Amino acid sequence: MYPNSIISKLRNHKTPFYYYDIEVLQQTLEKVKAEGLSRGFHIHFALKANHQQKMLKYVKEAGLGADCVSGGEIQQAINCGFSPDEIAFAGVGKSDEEIELALSHDIFCFNCESPQELRVLNELAGKHDTTARIALRLNPNVDAKTHKYITTGLKENKFGINEEDLDSVLDALVDLGNLKLIGIHFHIGSQIEQLQPFKTLCRRANELSSYIEGRGFKLSVINVGGGFGINYDHPNDNAVPDFKTFFDLFEQNIQLKPHQNLHFELGRSVVGQCGSLITKVLFTKKGRAKNFAIVDAGMTELIRPALYQARHRIDVLTSNKPKKNYDVVGPVCESSDTFRKDVTIPEVERGDLIAIRSAGAYGEVMRSAYNLRVARPSVYSDAL
């Protein structure tokens, strides 16, 4: 919950807007540095989680690289000062234009996901008279135990190269002279709260690394992706994820050879807890079986509850009244435009401010213009 001094300043801004607590962001980055970078791990921040320029400034200053999944994200990383040799380009569907942009900047690595992508990249690299460094994104068939829409490491998912295709891909690489294989890449899902899937991933990564090197390739990069979850129910008590336990697991279970480095692609765990969507109560309404608090933010500002049935904590900032049960809903003409159902919060009235917490990742970046909704500028704690 924010102190009254902050709440009074938030009242001065038109809602709905995203509010970022820079102190929480910096505390999180310090932990990432202390527990991850200090061990020699390479950490690329996933711009898909949050690509706001000011946020990226702090991320870059902390020493993280950039993990990009589009040409737009690559350009944003470049514009924000990330060195090309710190940029990895992932994604199952890279366009020719995006590939050529990445080639023109000579980025660190392309994470490649299919035999056809390798052939296209080889051809485009040849046209640019350059060699593209690549990592093979392998599908390890590891269940991340997370929502089906954000599970990415099973055989039925669209991502990565399946193990049965690996030999033919390695055979083909011999004739793709404009590509240089430097590593392997994995990403099994997002918002992973149990650590066992990561342990299973380590075992598969060890097996596949040894197999590929046994085929005569030298892998300097072992990229285990990201996906480490945050605590959506108790953001105040768990503002900074337990990075020590996370990085300990990989240090203890990944078997790196002397020439290999371990890479991560963290997103949500870095920025998730520092952001909130601040919204205002427009109306309250009593239905036949429900009390509704209708707010001015909608699925256009935060789509996660509609898309993933995600649960964000809701804090009422301007009411100390006795608690009451509500469905907190937005103004968009869709029944899925609901933030929380049957949530018990202090009784609200028109004009009360509400904070929808843990929205720093996959919140503002997924905002849409549906219904021609007006996008309000972000607010940062260090500029209040």
N, C-alpha and C positions, 0 to 999 in steps of 0.2 A: 504494500500500500504506500502511496506517495504522501509525504508530509504536507501539511496545510500550506506551507510557503510555496511549494511547487504547484499545488492544486489552484491556488489563487492566480498564479501566472498562466496556468493552462486555460483558465476561464477567458483569457484575453484573445484566444485564437478561435477562429471559426471551425466548427466541427463538420464532418469527421476528419481527423488527421492522425498521422502516425507520430508518436512521441518516442524518442530514443534517449535512454539513460546512458550517457557516455561513460560515466563512472563504472557502471556494470560491464560495459563493453571492454574498458581498459583492464578491469580486474580479470575478466575472462581471458583476454589476450596475454596478460602476465602469467596466468596459469598454463596456457598453451606453450608459452616460451619456456617456462620453468620445467614442465613435465615432458614436452615434446621436442622443441628445437634444441634444448640443452643436451639431449641424448644423440644429437646428430641426425634426427629425423627431418625429412623435407615435408613441409606442410603447405599445400595449395588451398587457398580459400575458394569455396564454390560460389561463384558469383550468382548462380541461379537462386541462392538463398536470399541474397540482398546485394543489389548493385548500386546502391546510392553512393554518390561520389564522396560524401563526407565520411561515410562508414568505411569505404575502401581506403581512404587516406589513413585511418587509424590501423587498419589491417596491414597495409603495406609497411607502415612505420614499425610495426611489431616484427617484421621480418618474414611474413608469409608470402608465398607466391600466389598465382591465380589459376583456378580450374575453371575453364570456360566451356560452354556447350553451344555456342553460336558465334557467328561473326560479330554480332553486336556486342557480345560480352568481351570478345577479344579486343575490339576497338575501345570499349570502356576501360578495360584493364590498361591498355597502352596509354589512353588519355589520362589515366590516374597515376601514371608513373611507374607501373610495373615493368620490369625489364622483360623483353621477349624470352630470355633464357630462364624465366621463372613461370612461363605460361604453358599449361597443358591444355590441349583441345580434345574434348571428349564429345560423344554424341553418336547415336545410331544412324542419323541422317544428315550428314554434312553436305551442303550444296557446293557446287564447283566454285562459286564466288567466295564462299566462306573459306574453302581450302586455299584458294589463291591469296586471300587476305593473310591467312596464317603463314603461308609460304613466303610472302613478301616481307614479313617481319622476322622470318627465320626463328619461329617459336621453338621452345624446348622440345616438345613432343606431341605427336598425334596419337591418341588412344584409338586404335582401329578395331572395328567390330564385325567385319565381314570380308570374305575373299574379294568380292567385287569392289568394296571400298579400297582395298589395297591396290588393285589394278588401276582404279581411277586416280588415286593419289600418286602412284608411280608415274602415270602419264602426265599429270599436271606438274609434278616436280621436274620431269624431263623438259617440259616446255619452258619452265623457269630456270633451267640449267642449274638445278640445285639438288641436294639430297635431303630427304625428309626423315627425321628421326621418328621412329614409331615404337609404341608399346602395343602388344596384342591384348585387347580386352577379352578375357576368357570367362566363359560362363561356368562357374564351379558347381552349379546345382546345389547351392546351400540355401536352406530355408531361413530367412531372416526373422521369422516369427513377428511380422509386422503387418500393416494393412495391405490387402492384395494389390491396391493401386500403387503402392510404393515399394513393392517387392520386385527386385530386378535381377536376382541371381539364380532363378530356377530355369529349367530347360524350356518351360512353356513361355518364358518371357522373351521379348523381342531383342534383348540386349546381349551382346557378346558373341564369341565364337564357341560353339559347342566342342566338347573334347573329342568327339568322333571325327570332327573336321580338322583337328589340329595338325595331323601329319600332312595332309594335302596342302594346308596353308604354309607350313614350314618348307615343303618341297617347292612351292611356287615362289617363295621369297628368294630363292637362289637366282631366279631369272629376273627379279624386279630390281634392277640395278640402281634405281633412284631412291630406294628405301634402305634405311639402316635400322635393323631391329636392336633396340637398346633395353627393352624391358617387357614386363607383363603387367597387366592392369586388371583389377577386380572392383566390382561395386555390387553388393548383394542386396541393398535396400536402404531405406531411410527410417528415422525415428526407431532405431533398434534399441530396445531397453534391456534385453537379456544379453549377457556377454558370451554365452555358449556359441551362438552363430559365428562370432568373430574368431573363437578358438577353432571351430571347424574350418573356417576360411584359412587360417594359418596353416593347418595341416594340408589342405588342398594346394595352397600356394607353394608350400615346400615341395610337394610331389611334382607339380607342374614345372616349377623352376628347375628342379634336378633333371626332369625328363628333357626339357628343351635344351638345356646346356649339354646333356648327353648326346643331343643331335648335332652338336658342334657350334651352337650359338652362344655368345657371351652376353649375359643379361646384367646390366649395371643398375637397373631400376626394378624394384618390386613395389608396385603401387597397389595398396590394399583398399583404396577408396575412402569412403566416409560412412555416414549413416548413424553415428553415435547420437542417441536420443537425449532429450531434455525432459525435465519434470514439469508437465503442464498443470498438474493439480496444485503444486506448492512452489510457485516461482520465488516467493519471498525467502523461503528456507533453503532453496536450491538454485540460487541465482547463477552459480558457476558449477558446471558439471564436474563430475569426479574424473578429471583427466588423468590423474595418477594411476588409478586402477585400469583405465582404458589403455594407456600407453604401456603399463607394466605387462598387460596380457600379451601385447605384440612383442615386446622385448623378450619375454620368456618363451614364446611359442614360434616365432619366425626364425628360421635357420638361415641367416645371411652368410654368404661367402665373403671373403675379404674385399672383393671388387664390387660388392652390391650395396646399394643404399635403399632405405625404406621410405616410401612416400605415402602421404595421406591426402585426402581431399575432404576437409572438414567444412561444413557450412552452418547447419542449424545449431550445432553445439557451440559455435563461436558467437552468433548474433541473436539466437532465438529469444533469450531471456531479457535482452536489453530493450526490446521494443514492445510498445502497447498501442492498440488502436483506441483512440479517445473519441467517444461518441456521446451524443446528448439525447435524453429522452424527449421524444416529440409528443407522445400520447400514452396514456395508460387505458386499458380497456378490459372489461370483464366479459368473457365469453360464457358459454353454457357450462363448460367444465374447466376453464382456464382463466388465469389472469395474464394479460399480455402487457409487456413493456415494449413499446414500439420506439426504436431508436433511429437516428439519422444515418448510421452506417449500415451497409448492407453487404450482401455477398459480392457486390462489386468492389468493395474495399478489402474484404477478407473472405475468400472463397473456401478455405479449408473445411469449415464445418459442413458446408453443402456438398463438397466434393469428396471428402474423406470421412465424414461424420466425426471430425476432430472435435475434441472438448478443450476449450480454453477457459481458464478461470476468469470470472467476471467480478470486478471490484466496483462497488458504488463509491464514488469519491466525495459526494456532497450530501449524503443522508446518513443520519444515525438513528433512524426510526426503527421500530420493531421489525423483525424479518417477516418476509412474505414470499410465497411461491409464485414464480413467473415463468412464462416462456418469453425469452428475450429475442425479439425478432426485428428484422430490418424492413425498409420501405419498398423493396423490389417486389414486383408482382409475380412472385414464385413462392410456392409453399416451402421450398427448400431454403428460402432466405431466413434461416433461423440460426441464431448463435448458440443458444442453450435452451433445452426444454426442462421444465420442472426444476428450475434452479432456485434455491432459497437465498435471497439477498435482502438487505434493508429495503423497506418500502420506498418506492420512488414516485416522483411526480414530474410533471412537465418541467423541463429545464435542467434536471439533475444530470451530472456528468458521470459517465461510466467508463472504466478502463477494461478493455478486453486484452488480457495479458498474454505474454509469451508469443508475441506476434512479430518479433524482429526478423524471423525467417519465413520465407514463403508467404508473406503477407502483402506488403506493398508491391513487391515485384510481380504479383499475380493480379494486381488490380486491373479492372476492365472498365470500358466505357459504355457498358450495357445500360440502356435507358438514358444515355447521354448524361450520365452522372458527372458532376463537377469534382475534379481531383484537387484537394486542398494540399498546400505544401507541408512537408514534414517539419517537425519541431524537435530541436535538440537541446538537451539539458544544459550544455555549455554555452548556449546562446539565449537562454531565457532572460 
